Amino acid sequence: MALEASKFRQAIVENTLRSCQLFMGLPATDIAAIASFVVSKNLDKGDYLFREGDRSEGFYIVQKGAINVHRVSAAGKEQIIHLFRPIESFAEAALATEVGYPADARATESAMVLLLPKSDFIELLRKRPELALRMLGSMSQHLRVLVGLLDDLMLKDMETRMANWLLKRCPRPLANAPATLQLDRTKRVLAAEMGTTSETLSRTLAKFRDKNLLRVKGNTITVTKPRGLQKLLQQNLGEL
């Protein structure tokens, strides 16, 4: 019975690895080799996976739930870098440096993550150097996320940032027809990602609603006039 349970857990881990962009397309033997040294970690909502400066154990893949990676300023303000969800990997940079983790990571809900220990994975990289190219690709993607975050934070005001955020998630090319967006995070988390408060976020959405640019119902946002929102964004950017 214990053997069957162990095989079942192994199969679940292998399936997670196989679905992760980092390992997609790898031969079954490589997936099995990686799964053999993976460590599963369960976290309750609010639990910290690591804190800034902690010694790096390796990098992670979210198997269930969500992990909020963020920095805290000297004034105590939290800035979310990214909210990682199932089959996303993060903290890969820990493999290439001896310093600790550069940010905090906390579960925003009950979560399970897979730790890929640093020493074991580096040993695998020595045998399979083509995996190093995949790691570079993954870190490049994280860099693009950071650049996008910086772009958003440099915009003049919350109305401009919110319009930009919504338009990035509308289907392209923009149409006159309404576009429905499903929020995969709470408004509090979204506000933190955008460097503002929940109250300011709600007021901004209310402004757009009063201008008949969107509707909000629960976690669903319907941009009723994508081109109208784009026009507002262009006007705001023109004033910068």
N, C-alpha and C positions, 0 to 999 in steps of 0.2 A: 504493500500500500504506500509506504514512504517512498519507494523507488518510483512508483507511478506518479506521485505528487511532484517529485523532483524532476521527472521527465516533462511533466506538464508545465512547470515553472520555466524550465529550460526552453521549451517550445515557445512560450509567450515572450521571453526575452529575445529569442532569435527572430521572432516575427516583428518585434519593435525595432530591432537593429536593421532588419531587411527593409522596413518602411521608412527609415530615416534617410534623408537626402544624402547624408555623409557616406552611407554604406550601400545605397541602392545599386543593385547590379553586381555586387560582390558574389563570388562563388559560395556555395553552401558550406564548404570546408572552412573558408575564412570567417563566415558568420558564426559558425560553431566555435571556432577558435577564440573569437572575441567574446562570445557569450560565456565561455568557460571561466573568464576572470572578471566579468561584470559583477558589481555589487548593487543590490537593490536597496533603496532607502525609502521608508515611509515617513511622511510629514503631515502633521495636523495643520489646519489653517493657522497662519501666524508664526509657524515654526521657521527658524532660520536654517538654511542649508549651509551657508557660510557667511562670514562678515568680511568687510574690506580689511585686507592685511593678513587674514588667516593663511596659514601655510597651504599651498595648493596640493590637493590629493589627486587631482585629475580633472577631467571634464565630464559633463553630464548630458543625458538625454531624458526629456520628460516622457514618462510612460502614461501618467494619469494626472489630471488636475492642471495647475498653472503655477509658474514660478516668476515672481516679480524681481528683476535685477535692477538695482537702483544705487544711486550715490546720495549721501547726506552731506549738505554743506556745513560750514563752520557755524552757521546760524541755526542749524537744525532742520533746514528745509530739505525735503526728500524730492529728488528728481528721478523719475522712472526712466530707465534706459530702454528696456523692452520687457514685454510680458511674454514668456515662453510657454507654449502649449504642447500637447502630445506630439511626439516624434520629432520635436525640434531639439537641436543640440546647442549647448552654450558652454562658455568658459574654456574653449579649446586653446586659447592663448596661454593657459596655465602650463601647457606642455612645453612651451618654448622659453620659459623664464623661471628663475629661481625665486623671484619675489612672490609675495602672496597674491591672493585674489584682489583685483582692482575695484571691486564693488561689493555690495551686499546682495544676497539672494534669499528671498522669503516666499513661502507658500501662501498664495492668496486664497486657497481652498485646500481641502484634503488632497494630498498629492503623493505620487510615487515617482521616483527618479532612478535612473540607472547611472551609477558611477563607473566610469572607465578609468581605473587607476593609472596614474602617470607612468610608473616604471614598467608595468605590463604592456601598456600601449606603445611606449617608445621602443620596447624590445620588438614588438610586432612591426613597427615602422622600419626597423633595421632590416627585417626580412622581406617586407613588402613596401619598398620606397614609393610605389605609385600611390599609396594611401596618403603620403605627405602632400601630394598635389590636391587631393580631396580636402585635406585639412586647410590648405591655403585658400581654396575656393570658399569653404565655409566661413573662414575668418574675414574674407573679402566681403561676403554677404553681410556679416555683422557690422563691418565698417560702413557699408552703404546705409545701414539702418541708423548708425550714429550721425552720419553726414546729413541724412534726412531730418533727424531730430534737431540738429544744430540749425538747419535751414528754417525749420518751423519756429524755433525759439527766437530767431533773429528777426522774425516778422514783427511789425510795429505793435499790434494790439491783439487782443483775444479774438475779436470779430474776424480779423484777417486770418489768424491761425486756424480758427474753426472752419472758415470757408475753405481754406486750403486743404485741411484734413478731410473734409467731406468730399471735395471734388476729386481728390486722389483715389477715392474709393468708389466713385461713380463709373459705370461702364463707358468705355471710349469707342468711338467718338461721342462727345456729349450730345444728347438728344433733347428734344422738347418734352419728351415723355418723362413721367416721374421715375426716379430710381430709388429702390428700397435697399437700405443697408441694415444689416443685423449686427448689433453691438455684441462682441464676444467678451466684454468686460464691463464692470460696473461704471457708472458715471463718475464715481469718486476716483477710480483707477485711471480713467481717461483724463480727468482733470489733472491728476498728478503727472501723467505723461506729458501734458501740454504746459506744465509749469504754472498752473493756476489752481483755484479752489473750486469745489463742487458748486458753490453758490454763483460764482462768476460764469462757470460753464452753463448752468441752468439759465442765467439771465441772457447769455449770448444766444442760446437756442430759442429762448422766448422772443428775442428780437427778430430772428430769422422767421419764426412762426408768424409774428405780427406782420411781416412783410410778405407773407404767403409764399415763402421760399421752401418751407419744410413742415412736416408734421412729425410728432413724436408720440409713440404709444409703447410704453414699456421699454424693451430693449430694441425696438424697431424704429428707425429713422427713415422717413420717406422724403427725399429731396424732390419737391414738386416741380421746381423749375431749375434744373441743373444749369442751363445757359444763363438764367437770371442770376444765379449764385456766382457763376464765373464772371459776369459783368461787374457784380459788386466787388469781387476780389480784385479785378483789374483796376477798378476805380480806387480802391484802398491802396493798392501797390503804387499807383500813380502819384499818390500823395506822400509817399515815403521820401 
